[in-house]
Amino acid sequence: MAVATNPAEEPVVVVLASTRTVITLPDDSLTGKIVSVILQVLPQSAFPTDTVYHDYSPKLLLPGLVDAHVHLNEPGRTEWEGFNTGTKAAASGGVTTVIDMPLNAIPPTTTLWGFKEKLAASRGQCWVDVGFYGGVVPGNADELLPLVEAGVRGFKGFLIDSGVEEFPAVSAKDIELAMTTLKDTPTTLMFHAEMIPPIAASVGDAVSQSEPPAQPTGELNSYDTFLESRPPVFETCAVSEILSMAHLAPQLHLHIVHLSATECIPMLRNARKSGINITAETCFHYLGLASDDIADGDTRHKCCPPIRTQTNQDRLWDEVADADGCIRTIVSDHSPCTPELKLLPPHLQTVYQDGPRPPIRSFDSGIDVGLAHRKGGLRAGLDADICVFDDEEVDAACGGYEVEE
């Protein structure tokens, strides 16, 4: 595979080779940084003497990964994670593009001014390519189109308390306004789909803007207590609310972020069959962890929506594996905070946990942030974002990850 460097300068050809390469078949004539792909490993002597040549055999050459859901909390909460540390960590894991969510930074990316502040904070700090989402909050409908023009990759809103006061939840009226505002734009409207079920239809909006969920009952250090406080009906109720308004913007791409409860899957499949343009994503932690195995007091596993049962995990994998499924993307939802905020016991803050690990399975998850014409493949015309993956080293270092190819 030949890669051209900065086209504005005198081109230098860099050749990357391996006997094991995940090749993307050619299907368009885009121009970019990958010059050509050759389906055999040629020796260095086959290229001009000034060519930079690397043969990584038998390691795998993969397209650099695109993580379409991360939280880089700078400015404002850089101690949680900033551009420098977050993008450096991404690069170390073979992730060459991340898309930053609109909340946790101060200011959030809910206004054009907030977006400019975010961009200014990122300059000179990014080790990988970074895109940005905008946010939908009550009262910012007039900011949405300017943010589209400024280049955000999509928008996210919460149907439940977000956990940070500067990013409040939206009501049904806010969702309606966002859909009608964005209906003719080439963007994506995404939702954190948890919602406290209304006790009556007449209080639906009030509930969707409510305080955090009621105080849970049970032992407060028990994971089951937390899990029961965020039941699957929170997710199905929110998905139902979103689908009920999809007719307002029939061409707009709707998306459910970090889907956990598999009870939502039939709803989303039926909606897609009826012509609604909606997809979902799920996360590594939902595919690799299960509530059955979470020890009480281990707050590393606390996230919203919660990690659910092994049975739920198995159903998520089934949906990911189905080419006609509604889950089209797998993301990290990388969203760190300090150990103190996590109330993490000291003995868990630095301990490496060895032991059985779930198998890594590989599926084409797709990209839905408008970058498929540049990212996510190895073929002529795409960006030269390339990951060298040593699966033998991963197996040795991670205590027995099983890599299925």
N, C-alpha and C positions, 0 to 999 in steps of 0.2 A: 504494500500500500504506500503510495507516494503522497506526501503532504507538502503543500507550498506554504512558506512563511508569509509574513505581512506583504500583501500584493502592492502596497505603496512603495516598497523598497525593492532593491535587487533581489529577485526570488532565490531562495535556497531550498533545494529539495531535501526533505527528510524522509527516509524510507524506514517504515516499521514493518517487521515481518514476524510471523509465528506460524508454526505448523497447525495451530489451533486458533482459529479466528472466526468470530461470529459475523458473517457477512450479510449485509442488507442488499437484496437483489435490486438492480437498477430499474427504476420505473418513472423517471422524469429527467429533465435536462437542466436542472438548477445549477447555478455556478456557486462556488464556495471555496473551501480550503482543501478538501480532499481532491487531489488531482485524478487519481486512478486507483482501482483495486484490481489486483492480479491474483488469480486463484491458484497460485503456487508460490513457494518461497524461492526467489531468485538470489543468487550469491551477490556479495558486494561488488564483485568484478563486473557485474552486468550494468552498473551505473557509473556515471561520471566520477572522476577521482575526488571532486569536492563535495560529493554527496555525504550527508550525515546518515549513517546506516546503523540500525539496531535490529538484531534478530533475538526476539524474546522467547523463542521456542524452548520448552514446551508449554510455556505459560499462555493463557488465553488473552487474546486481544478482543476487547469488547467496546461497544459504543459507550462513551461516558454517560453515566446515569443522569436522568433529569428527575429531581425530587420536587414535585409540584406543590408541596405543602410543608413549609418550615416557618419558624418564628425567630427572626433576628431582631432583638428587642432594643436596638439602638436607633435614635438616642432615647434617653430616659430611663431604660432599665438594662443598661449594658452589662451590669453585674450578673444578669441572668444569662445573657449570651449576646455578643456583638458581632459585627461584620467580620472582624479579623479572626476571632476564634471559631465562629460558626462556619465560615467558608473554608478555613484551613482544615477543620475537621471533615467537612464534606469532601474536599479534595483527597484527603487521606483514605477515604472509603470508596473512591472511584466515582463520586458524584461530581459532575462538572458543570451542572446548572441547577440552581435552586430558585424557587419562587417564594418570595417573602409575604407572609400574611399581614393584614393591615393593623392588627392589634398587638398590644403589649409595649410597643414603643410609645414614647410621649414626645410629640403629639402622635396620635394614630394617623394612618393614611386614609382619612375620611374627608379631607379637603385638599385642594390643589396646593395650598400652602404647606400642609402637613407632608404631602408627597415631596415637595421641594426640600423640606427639612430632612426627610429620610434620605433622599439622594445625596444631599450635601454631606451627611454623616457617613455615607458609604464610600465616598471617593478616597482612593488610595489604600483601601483596606481589603478589597475582595480578591480572594485567591481563585475563584471560579466565576462563571457568569451568573448574574443575579437579575431576576425579574421581580416585579412587584404587583401585588393585588391592592385594590382599593376596598374601602369598607362601606357598608350600608348601615346607617344608624338613624334614629329619629331626627328629622329636620335637615338632612344633608342631600336631599334629592337634587337640588340645584348644582351640587358639586359633581354629580356622577358623569355627565357628559364632558365637562372639562377634564376630568380624570381619564376618561377614555381617550380623548385627544392627546393627553400627555403621555399615554403609552402603558397604562396599567393593563395587566393581563386578564383581569376579571374582578369580581366584587364578592365580598363575603358579609353575611349578616347572621346574627344569632337570634334564635327564637326563645332563648332562655338566658338568664343572667350569665354574662361572659366571664365574670370574676374580676374584671377591671372596670372601674367606674367611668373611665373616659370612652368606653365602647359599650353603650347600653343596648339591650335587646330591642328588636323591632316588633311592632304590632302588625296585624293583618293589613291595616291601612298603609303602613310603611312599606310592606312587601308589595302591595298593589301599586303604590306610587313608583317604586323602584322598577317593577316590571314594565309599566307603561312608559317610563322614561327611557329605559334601555332596550325596548322591544325591537328597534330598527338598527341596533348597533351590533357589530361582530364581536361580542364579548360573552362572558359567562357569568351568570348570577348564581352564587354558591351559598349554601346554608349549613350552619351548625344546627342539625336537625334533632334537637331535643326541646321538648315543650311540656310544661306541666298540664296535664289534661284538665280542661275546664269542667267545673262541676255543673255548668249550664251554658248553653250556647250564648246566652246574653252577656256572660262575663268573659268571653273568649279573649278579647283584646286585653282586658285587664290582667288576665292570667298570663298571657304571653309576654307581658312587660313586668312580671311579678318579681318579688324578692326571690332569692335562692330557694331551693326546695326546702320543705319543712324539716325540722330537726329529726334525724333518723332515730329509730328505736333499736335497742340492742347494744351489745358491747361495742364501744367506740373504737377499739383497736382491732375489731374483727373485719376482715375484708367482706364477708357476707353482709354485714350491716351496711357498708358503703354500697355494695352491689344492689341491695334491695332498695336503696334510696334513689337509684336511677334505673327503674325497670324498663323493659323493652317498650312499654306503652308510651313512654316519653318520646321515643324515636318515631313510633308509628303515628302518633298524634301529630307530630311536627311534619312528617312527610305528607300526611293527609291534608294538612293546612296548605302546604305549598302546592300540591297537585290541584287543589280546589280552585286555585287562581291561575293555573298555567294557561288557561284559554285567553288571558289578557295579553299574552306575548307569545303567540304560537311558534315564532321562529327563534325566539331567544333560547340559548342553551342554558338549561338549569342543571345544577349539580349538587349532590349531597356529599359533604365532606365527612371523612372518617366514620363511615358506616360501621356500626358494631352489631346491632340487633338484626338477626336474619329474618325476623318477622316482617321487616320492611321489604324484603326482596320480592315477594309476590305482588305487592302494591306497585313497585317500580317496574316490574316486568309487564304488568297489565297496562300501566301508563304508557310505556314505550310501544307496546303493541297498538295502542289507540292513537299513536302519532305524536305523543308529547315528547319533546326533545329534552330528555332528562337522563343523566348518568349518575353514577356513584363511584366513590373511591373507598378503599379500606386501607388499613395500616399494618405494618410489620408486627406490631405488638398484638393486634387482634388475630393475626395468622400464626403467631409463634408462641403465644402465652394463653393460659386458660385459668379461670378462677379456681378450678379444682385444685391447683397446685400452689396458690398464693398463700404464704404464711401470714398469720395475723400480725399486725404491726409493721409489715413491710410496705411502707408508703411509696416505694419506688414504682409500684404497680398502680398507683391511684391516678386515674385520668378520666376525662369525660368526653364522650360516652365511656362507660367502664369496659374493662376486659371481662368477657362473659365466659360461659361454660365451654368445656371441650366439645360438646355436641354443637354448640353455636359456631365454634371455630371450624369444625369439619364442614358445616354448611357454607361458611364463607369460602373455604377452599373450593368446594364444588361450584360455587357461582363464579369464582375467578377463573376456574378451568373451562367454563362453558363459553364458547365463542359468542353465543347469543345472550350472555348474561348482562346484567345491568352494571356490574362492577367493572369499570374500564381502566382504572388506574390504581396502583399501589404506591403509597406515599409513607413518609416517616412521621409526619406531624411533629417534627423535631421542635420541642418547646421546653427548654430547660428552665430551671429556677435554682435558687440557692438551696443547699441542704437544710438551712434553718426554716425556710418557707415550707419545705416538704415535710418538716417535722421528722426528718430521717434519723433514726437512732444512730449514735456514733459508730457502733460496730458494723453498720451497713454502709457507711459513707465511702470507704475505700477498699472494701473486700472484693476480690475477684471470685466470682461464683463459678466453680467448675462443676461439671456433671453432665447429664444427658441433655442434648439440645435437639430442637425440632429439625426435621429435614428441610433443606432449602429446595424449593421447587421453582422452576422457571416457567413463566408464562408471559406472553405478549400482553402487557397491560395497557398499551396505548398512551398517548399524550393528548391532553385536551386543553392546553394553554396557548394554542396558536403557534407552537414552535416546531411542529413535526416537519416543516419544510427545511429546517436547519439542524435539528438535534435528533438524537436517539437512533442513529444508524451509522453504518460504515459503508458508504457508497460515494461515488464521485459527485461532488456538488455540495455535500453537507459539511458543516463545521468539523474541523479536525479535533474533536473532543474524544479522546481515546483513553481507555482504562486498560492497564495491564494487570491481569488477575491471576494470582498464584493460588490455585485451589488447594494444592498440597500444603502450602504454608498455613492457609486458613484452617484446614482440617487439623493440623498439628497444634496450632495456637489456641483453637477454640474448643478443645476438649471433645472433639468428635463430631463436628458438624458433618452431616451427610450431604454431599453435593450430587444432585441428580441432574444429569445432562441429557 
